[in-house]
Amino acid sequence: MTQSQTQASILEQFGPREAMEYDVVIVGGGPAGLSAAIRLKQLAAEKGNEVSVCVLEKGGEVGAHILSGAVMDPIAINELFPNWKELGAPLHTEVTEDRFLFLTEKKAISTPSWMLPGCFQNHGNYVISLSNVVRWLGQQAEALGVEVFPGFPASEILYNDDGSVKGVATGNMGIDRHGQPTDAFQLGMELHAKYTFFAEGSRGHLGKQLMSKFALNKDKDPQTYAIGIKELWEIDPKMHQPGLVVHTAGWPLDAQTYGGSFMYHMDNNQVAVGYVVGLAYENPYLSPYEEFQRYKTHPEIRKFFEGGKRISYGARAITAGGMQSLPKFTFPGGALIGCDAGFLNASRIKGSHSAMKTGMMAAEAAFEALGANRQHDELAAYTTAFEQSWLHKELNKARNFKPWMSKGLYTGTLMVGIDQVVFRGKAPWTLHHKHADHECLKPASEFEPIVYPKPDGKLTFDRLSSVFISNTNHAEEQPIHLTLKDPTVPVDINLAKYAGPESRYCPAGVYEFVKTDTGADRLQINAQNCVHCKTCDIKDPMQNIVWVTPEGGGGPNYSNM
């Protein structure tokens, strides 16, 4: 029985679902969703109007699923809360120094500051924990009267008879592994709205459905993604420099694979360190997680962490296609905001400021529509506002960065320098993405296996010990939320042709190939380990894995990440 058939059976037995009415429902309590909610309430207070706003967040608490590097450009929070310092926003550590290194296996070549394009200069920005900033935004939203419901993932889009979006339904609780209600069963709830915003982050489960239903990607380049893997460390105070920002390119990746590292010195002797690998890579033997662990062994990098203590771990996909891959982000009854659409600026490795800005612009468009007694139509004013915004100028300037870097480290670096320094992002051409990431993987027969060093448990670690400190947990008996369209594909195609890449691109040890009693291979899915990064949904070569929302509150619980 399919998931939709199971849901229909449950509704027939336990329905109808209770429904709640709002002016605006927002799916996702990240920077985009909360900024939209806050802006709606600010406008209502300014005009003396009442606007009912609800935010659904799948994490057990606001901020629990939020993961980013992160260095934050304060341009959007300055607009949303000009007095954010007085209000106590957790932006404490201003950037004090930028370093950009090209790594070989043993050496590090520093790029002079005068040669760094503007996208790698962070003067005036802040090293932050985005999960903490989002928790603060959640507090501001609730103080303004926004109803925030953590632990309630939106699992289904609801439509009006005319095809416009009516709202969403939350997932059922207390369902066993076979999709049947248990003694703890609770039926999901419907939330109806005049406008529904989708702010699920990169590769949103419902956003993907909306793009298909409304053909939002028509005439757009394929979207392209990366995986970002991050650790939080407490290091020797002698090696700590608050506000130091270090980025690297080169080793351990080969010159043809897009990627690089970040190291951000926060306060309290803490350092956020991570690695980003573009998911358009070709070699099925490549493991982004292992590349990250190997990166930390470089002489220039390991000196920061020796004698330190790893505190936390996480991973998340990054929507990195830029302007060419931006979908149409409005449709009858709602809009895509933040990384659900793909507003991240890959050249700056920043998306929180753009997510906040898109949430604010969508909110302003919806408030205007509500004031005119409109509902369930398209918010064209959101698109117009974006086209006239500083964000549009910023993304347009960066539009050629990812296509150039996809041509290899050396060619890409040279051409990005020309594009950003000589032309200042205004070159008279626009490069395009030609392939989706899953199309780029090549057969294993074309490569030699990569032998990665064993973890030492001090500087480098295995996946399971990493997942443990991500505080990831899911209800044991719930249905597996990593679904397969065809259960034969993992062995018959992925293992046979691509050497089982899901066992390597997953940063949490969810997928492993094991032998049955008869000696046959089978794919084992350890869904309990899933950190909700969505990499499998993106990189699976046959697009056979579909990530769906698990039971509310499941997944990682990030603190200070």
Number of C-alpha atoms within 10 A of each C-alpha: 9 9 11 10 10 14 16 13 14 17 14 10 9 13 12 13 14 11 12 12 15 16 18 29 27 32 31 29 34 32 32 33 35 33 29 33 34 26 23 30 25 18 17 16 13 9 9 9 12 12 20 18 23 27 26 26 28 28 25 19 19 27 28 28 29 27 26 25 26 25 28 25 20 16 16 20 20 13 13 18 15 12 12 15 12 8 11 10 18 19 19 16 17 20 23 17 15 18 17 21 19 16 21 14 13 10 13 19 11 12 14 10 13 7 10 16 18 14 17 18 17 20 13 12 18 23 28 27 25 25 24 22 21 25 22 18 25 27 15 19 25 17 12 16 15 21 17 23 18 20 19 29 27 29 21 19 18 16 16 12 8 9 13 19 25 24 29 26 21 23 23 21 18 21 21 18 13 12 18 15 18 13 8 9 14 14 20 22 18 22 25 21 25 22 30 29 30 30 32 28 29 25 23 22 21 21 26 14 13 22 19 11 11 16 13 19 17 12 11 15 19 19 24 24 25 27 26 28 25 25 22 23 21 22 21 16 12 8 14 19 17 21 24 19 26 18 18 22 22 22 21 20 22 12 16 17 21 23 27 24 24 21 23 26 26 28 17 11 17 23 28 27 24 27 27 25 24 22 26 21 21 19 21 28 22 20 19 24 26 23 19 24 22 20 25 22 18 18 13 14 17 13 15 20 21 15 12 19 15 20 18 21 27 29 30 23 27 28 27 26 26 27 24 20 22 22 22 18 25 24 23 20 24 29 29 31 33 27 29 28 31 28 29 27 27 21 22 19 19 19 26 27 23 27 29 25 28 30 29 26 23 31 28 21 19 30 23 15 20 16 11 9 9 15 20 22 16 21 25 16 17 21 19 12 17 16 12 10 14 14 21 16 14 16 22 17 21 23 27 28 26 23 20 21 21 18 16 16 21 14 15 21 16 12 18 24 18 15 23 21 15 13 13 15 21 16 14 7 9 12 12 18 20 12 13 17 22 20 16 16 19 16 16 20 13 11 13 10 13 12 9 12 11 12 14 9 9 12 17 19 17 17 18 14 12 21 23 15 17 24 18 21 18 19 16 11 14 21 19 22 19 21 17 15 12 10 13 13 17 27 18 13 14 21 19 14 16 21 19 23 25 27 22 20 24 24 30 28 22 22 23 16 17 12 11 10 7 6 8 10 15 17 20 14 18 14 23 21 23 25 27 24 26 24 25 25 21 26 26 21 23 16 15 20 24 16 21 18 21 25 25 23 21 24 26 28 23 23 20 18 27
